[in-house]
Amino acid sequence: MDTFFDSDHSPSDNDDIRRILTVSELTTNIKQLLEETYPFIWICGEISNFRVPISGHFYFTLKDENAQINCVMFRGQNRNLKFELEDGLKITGLGRISVYEPRGAYQVIFEHIEPEGAGAIQIAFEQLKTRLAEEGLFDDKYKNPLPFLPQKISIITSPTGAVVHDILKIINRRFPNVQIGIIPVKVQGAGAESEIVSGIEILNSLDDTDVAILARGGGSLEDLQAFNSEDVARAIFASNIPIISAVGHETDFTIADFVADLRAPTPSAAAEMVLPLKEDLSRRCLELSMNLKHRFFRYIEHFQFVIKDMSERLVDPRKKIIDFRLRTDDLTAWLVRTFINTTQQHHDRLSWKTDRLYSSNPLIYIKKNNEKLERMNNNIITCMKIHIERKQSLIRELIARLNDLNPHAILDRGYSIVKTIPDARVVTDPQSVFIGQDLDVTVAKGSLICTVKRK
């Protein structure tokens, strides 16, 4: 291990005061120093590298123009967030600095986070709106049409507010005696979201309502929070009964407005939209009744005229029968002639094709080809015999010539081949060997080892 010391003092002078720290001790000291110096701090910056592992904790980097720091928000704290964290979001948060000793890295552990600029509720509203729009919950193709004249109207709202009285008064004015049901729910505060969802589910389970109005008076964004929840939006989307969203004032927009089958600018406007005026319907029915009577009388007069005209132009049916009989005889004769001519044409064509078939009998071609094949086979056999005889004669001649050149044939006539030992040189000159040298003498039936006695 390297030891660093002041150049003005020798190592022996500082041995009694020098203290060497381990990595763990140094990291622990740094951790205690940071945590004691910064127990809780407010910090702002921009989120990047945001990730959520299977543990549910939030890990991200908080940065500004010149620096960045690792951050974490544990699952127990992040479940209370009203909005979703994402890369690029600028936040302000309360946290404490800690050191993760295994890696020697320091980080901020957040306890509370709020968006910078727009409020958390507004951020959550925009994020949920974007996500549900991408899923298609706002598409017009999923919206149910409203009935023209509903038999029963259900109102999902607070039973104690002024909204329900306004809706009832307008509906009774527009169409008295229509059946109305009220599903009481909380429209604000804790538990409002679940009561609204339960009210929509009860409405669909009873299945005795033609259309429903989800209503609430105006308020701040926090007051309308129940109508900006995902559960309420999905409950409206899953409803088989058409729902009119009448939440807040004309300038207020909620998630429920986008998912509902129809948005009314106010609860009173919803009451105007859900039913036509009974007086208008009565007047329209009277107009249609008078128009129907007028058209019916004109229809009868028209057909009376047509019947009269046709009666005057009607010909004696017996004459028509005679004409049809003559026409039938003509058509029968024409049909018989056509059948005979067609039959004769097919007979002639069949005879012509039969003659062509006999003239092109394949047995004739087979017989001719068999004869030709037999001649060719005989010619091939003859040629092969001549070729084989020629080759056999040539082989016999070559065998005779080969036997003449065979050295063994020369040995059979008493000649021998003498070779030196051990290099096996053929001896052709007595001067190439010396007295006493062993020689290998090859004869027709074997070989001899001889020694040179003289030369």
Buried (B, 14 or more C-beta within 10 A) or exposed (E): EEEEEEEEEEEEEEEEEEEEEEEEEEBBEBBEEBBEEBEEEEBEBBBBEBEEEEEEBBBBBBBEEEEEBBBBBBEEBBEEBBBEBEEEBBBBBBBBBBBBEEEEEBBBBBBBBBBEEEBBBBBBBEBBBEEBBEEEBBEEEEBBEBBEEBEBBBBBBBEEBEBBEBBBEBBBEBBEEBEBBBBBBBBBEEEBBBBBBBBBEEBBEEEEBBBBBBBBBBBEBEBBBBBBBBEBBBBBBEBEBBBBBBBBEEEBBBBBBBBBBBBBBBBBBBBBBBBBEBEEBEEEEEEEEEEEEEEEEEEEEEEEEEEEEEEEEEEEEEEEEEEEEEEEEEEEEEEEEEEEEEEEEEEEEEEEEEEEEEEEEEEEEEEEEEEEEEEEEEEEEEEEEEEEEEEEEEEEEEEEEEEEEEEEEBBEEEEEBBBBEEEEEEBEEEEEBEEEBEBBBBEEEEEEEEEBEEE
